[in-house]
C-alpha cells in the first residue's frame, strides 16, 4: 500500500525516502511530483529515470520529464553525495532504524 507508506514517510519528514520508494516502484510521475513539491532530489529522479530508460533502450517522451530535464544538470557524484547525506541524516534521527537498500 504505497499511499499509506507515502503518508507515513511524508508526515515524518522523510521526503527522500518517499521519493525513493516511488522510484523503486517505477512510479516515476509521483516521484517527480514529490521532488518538485518538496524542492528536493528533482535531479535524482530525472537521473534515475534517464538511467532506467537507457537500460530499456528507450528515450524520454513524457512532456513533464522533458520540461524539467531542460533546466537540470545531472551530476552523479553530487546526486550520490545527496543520497548518502539523506541516509546519514535519517540514521541520526532519534529512534532511527537503519536505512534498507
One Martini backbone bead per residue (centre of mass of N, CA, C, O) as a GRO file, in nm:
protein
  101
    1UNK     BB    1   0.073   0.053   0.031
    2UNK     BB    2   0.196   0.337  -0.084
    3UNK     BB    3   0.011   0.561   0.032
    4UNK     BB    4   0.062   0.499   0.331
    5UNK     BB    5   0.367   0.518   0.327
    6UNK     BB    6   0.386   0.805   0.227
    7UNK     BB    7   0.236   0.943   0.459
    8UNK     BB    8   0.436   0.859   0.678
    9UNK     BB    9   0.693   0.980   0.557
   10UNK     BB   10   0.594   1.274   0.532
   11UNK     BB   11   0.518   1.316   0.830
   12UNK     BB   12   0.836   1.253   0.908
   13UNK     BB   13   1.018   1.402   0.674
   14UNK     BB   14   1.076   1.162   0.444
   15UNK     BB   15   1.114   1.250   0.135
   16UNK     BB   16   1.323   1.066   0.002
   17UNK     BB   17   1.192   0.798   0.080
   18UNK     BB   18   0.937   0.848  -0.091
   19UNK     BB   19   1.076   0.887  -0.359
   20UNK     BB   20   1.229   0.616  -0.363
   21UNK     BB   21   0.987   0.433  -0.355
   22UNK     BB   22   0.869   0.525  -0.630
   23UNK     BB   23   1.112   0.447  -0.800
   24UNK     BB   24   1.110   0.139  -0.722
   25UNK     BB   25   0.797   0.129  -0.845
   26UNK     BB   26   0.782   0.311  -1.108
   27UNK     BB   27   0.666   0.603  -0.997
   28UNK     BB   28   0.766   0.866  -1.158
   29UNK     BB   29   0.552   1.087  -1.131
   30UNK     BB   30   0.543   1.090  -0.819
   31UNK     BB   31   0.838   1.144  -0.767
   32UNK     BB   32   0.845   1.417  -0.912
   33UNK     BB   33   0.621   1.556  -0.757
   34UNK     BB   34   0.764   1.544  -0.481
   35UNK     BB   35   1.027   1.685  -0.557
   36UNK     BB   36   0.900   1.951  -0.642
   37UNK     BB   37   0.732   2.016  -0.389
   38UNK     BB   38   1.005   1.976  -0.191
   39UNK     BB   39   1.268   2.071  -0.329
   40UNK     BB   40   1.391   1.764  -0.392
   41UNK     BB   41   1.552   1.543  -0.605
   42UNK     BB   42   1.508   1.601  -0.908
   43UNK     BB   43   1.777   1.496  -1.023
   44UNK     BB   44   1.742   1.207  -0.925
   45UNK     BB   45   1.490   1.131  -1.084
   46UNK     BB   46   1.598   1.200  -1.366
   47UNK     BB   47   1.848   1.014  -1.359
   48UNK     BB   48   1.706   0.743  -1.300
   49UNK     BB   49   1.521   0.749  -1.545
   50UNK     BB   50   1.738   0.768  -1.759
   51UNK     BB   51   1.874   0.502  -1.685
   52UNK     BB   52   1.629   0.324  -1.727
   53UNK     BB   53   1.575   0.392  -2.026
   54UNK     BB   54   1.851   0.306  -2.133
   55UNK     BB   55   1.819   0.005  -2.042
   56UNK     BB   56   1.554  -0.009  -2.245
   57UNK     BB   57   1.609   0.161  -2.512
   58UNK     BB   58   1.496   0.452  -2.436
   59UNK     BB   59   1.315   0.754  -2.457
   60UNK     BB   60   1.197   1.042  -2.372
   61UNK     BB   61   0.824   1.150  -2.377
   62UNK     BB   62   0.754   1.307  -2.128
   63UNK     BB   63   0.695   1.633  -2.089
   64UNK     BB   64   0.768   1.680  -1.789
   65UNK     BB   65   1.053   1.557  -1.804
   66UNK     BB   66   1.159   1.734  -2.030
   67UNK     BB   67   1.123   2.004  -1.888
   68UNK     BB   68   1.308   1.947  -1.635
   69UNK     BB   69   1.566   1.855  -1.790
   70UNK     BB   70   1.652   2.132  -1.911
   71UNK     BB   71   1.725   2.263  -1.600
   72UNK     BB   72   1.912   1.999  -1.546
   73UNK     BB   73   2.201   1.886  -1.393
   74UNK     BB   74   2.377   1.583  -1.418
   75UNK     BB   75   2.547   1.475  -1.110
   76UNK     BB   76   2.638   1.189  -0.970
   77UNK     BB   77   2.814   1.278  -0.729
   78UNK     BB   78   2.595   1.466  -0.604
   79UNK     BB   79   2.371   1.263  -0.579
   80UNK     BB   80   2.520   1.060  -0.400
   81UNK     BB   81   2.574   1.261  -0.170
   82UNK     BB   82   2.275   1.321  -0.106
   83UNK     BB   83   2.194   1.034  -0.036
   84UNK     BB   84   2.396   0.993   0.196
   85UNK     BB   85   2.290   1.230   0.366
   86UNK     BB   86   2.008   1.120   0.408
   87UNK     BB   87   2.094   0.860   0.554
   88UNK     BB   88   2.242   1.001   0.782
   89UNK     BB   89   2.010   1.173   0.891
   90UNK     BB   90   1.825   0.932   0.949
   91UNK     BB   91   2.020   0.779   1.146
   92UNK     BB   92   2.017   1.043   1.353
   93UNK     BB   93   1.753   0.982   1.442
   94UNK     BB   94   1.535   0.931   1.670
   95UNK     BB   95   1.482   0.590   1.657
   96UNK     BB   96   1.643   0.479   1.434
   97UNK     BB   97   1.664   0.290   1.146
   98UNK     BB   98   1.805   0.133   0.914
   99UNK     BB   99   1.867   0.167   0.595
  100UNK     BB  100   1.709   0.006   0.324
  101UNK     BB  101   1.801  -0.127   0.004
   0.00000   0.00000   0.00000
